[in-house]
Amino acid sequence: MSAPLENLETQLEMFIENVRQIRIIVSDFQPQGQNVLNQKINSLVTGLQEIDKLRSQVQDVYVPFEVFFDYIDQDKNPQLYTKDCVEKALAKNEEVKGKIESLKKFKSNLLLELFKTFPNEMHSYRAYRKDSM
């Protein structure tokens, strides 16, 4: 999958460069530059055709909508999406870790109080479970 994506990236970079060059030519247009402009427009069309040819090789690539709406449309680097996902996962991991620790403490305190209040029943329960809790 890496090679088709690299090919697409190369084609897109060449397309962007052609657009940049056309913008420069058009911004300071001189009649004698018409042939150069025509060549650049033709290369732009050829570039779009090459990109279209690569479509079948990358059609199975999944890009989350958040990348488009929250990053590209907001003029942010789409690579920040991965960083933000990892940071969210780490934060959620810490949250869950805290809940697990709280539940362990609750279990420990509950067992302690149950042993104090119902010692006979808890010894029976402990024997039934065959563990030392």
C-alpha positions in Angstrom: 0.0 0.0 0.0 3.0 2.3 0.5 4.0 2.5 -3.1 0.6 3.6 -4.5 0.4 6.3 -1.8 3.9 7.5 -2.6 3.0 7.6 -6.3 -0.1 9.6 -5.5 1.9 12.0 -3.2 4.4 12.5 -6.0 1.7 13.2 -8.6 0.0 15.6 -6.2 3.2 17.5 -5.5 3.9 17.8 -9.2 0.3 19.0 -9.7 0.7 21.6 -7.0 3.9 22.8 -8.4 2.3 23.2 -11.8 -0.6 25.2 -10.3 2.0 27.4 -8.5 3.9 28.1 -11.8 0.6 28.9 -13.6 -0.3 31.3 -10.9 3.1 33.1 -11.3 2.7 33.2 -15.1 -0.9 34.5 -14.9 -0.1 37.1 -12.2 2.4 38.8 -14.5 0.9 37.8 -17.8 2.7 38.9 -21.0 1.4 38.1 -24.4 4.7 36.4 -25.4 4.1 34.0 -22.5 1.0 32.5 -24.0 2.7 29.4 -25.3 4.3 28.7 -21.9 0.9 29.1 -20.2 -0.7 26.7 -22.7 2.0 24.2 -22.0 1.5 24.5 -18.3 -2.2 24.1 -18.6 -1.7 21.0 -20.8 0.7 19.6 -18.2 -2.0 20.4 -15.5 -4.6 18.4 -17.5 -2.0 15.5 -17.9 -1.3 15.6 -14.2 -5.0 15.3 -13.4 -5.2 12.3 -15.7 -2.3 10.7 -14.0 -3.9 11.3 -10.6 -7.1 9.8 -11.9 -5.2 6.7 -13.0 -4.0 6.2 -9.5 -7.5 6.3 -8.1 -8.0 2.5 -8.3 -4.8 1.9 -6.3 -5.8 4.0 -3.4 -9.6 3.7 -3.3 -9.5 1.4 -0.2 -7.7 4.0 1.9 -9.8 5.2 4.8 -9.4 8.8 5.8 -11.6 9.9 8.8 -13.9 12.8 8.1 -12.4 14.7 11.0 -9.2 15.0 9.0 -11.0 17.0 6.4 -13.4 19.0 8.5 -11.4 19.6 11.6 -7.9 19.9 10.1 -7.7 20.5 6.4 -10.7 22.9 6.3 -9.4 24.7 9.3 -5.9 25.1 7.7 -4.3 22.7 10.1 -1.7 20.1 9.3 -3.6 16.8 8.9 -0.7 15.0 10.6 -1.8 16.6 13.8 -4.9 14.3 13.7 -2.7 11.3 14.7 -1.0 13.3 17.4 -4.4 14.4 18.8 -5.8 10.9 18.7 -2.8 9.6 20.6 -3.2 12.3 23.2 -6.9 11.6 23.6 -6.1 7.9 24.0 -3.5 8.6 26.6 -5.9 10.9 28.5 -8.7 8.2 28.3 -6.1 5.6 29.5 -5.3 7.7 32.5 -9.0 8.2 33.3 -9.7 4.5 33.1 -6.6 3.7 35.1 -7.8 6.0 37.8 -11.2 4.3 37.8 -9.6 0.9 38.1 -7.5 2.1 41.1 -10.6 3.6 42.7 -12.5 0.3 42.2 -9.7 -1.7 43.7 -9.6 0.6 46.8 -13.4 0.3 47.0 -13.2 -3.5 46.8 -10.5 -3.6 49.5 -12.5 -1.3 51.8 -15.7 -3.1 51.2 -14.2 -6.5 52.0 -12.6 -5.0 55.1 -15.9 -3.6 56.3 -17.8 -6.8 55.4 -15.2 -8.8 57.5 -15.8 -6.5 60.4 -19.6 -6.7 60.2 -20.2 -10.2 59.0 -17.1 -12.2 60.0 -18.7 -15.7 59.9 -20.3 -15.2 56.5 -17.2 -13.7 55.1 -15.1 -16.7 56.3 -17.7 -19.0 54.6 -17.5 -16.8 51.4 -13.7 -17.0 51.5 -13.7 -20.7 51.9 -16.2 -21.0 49.0 -14.0 -18.8 46.8 -10.8 -20.7 47.9 -8.7 -17.6 47.7 -7.2 -15.2 50.2 -8.8 -12.1 48.8 
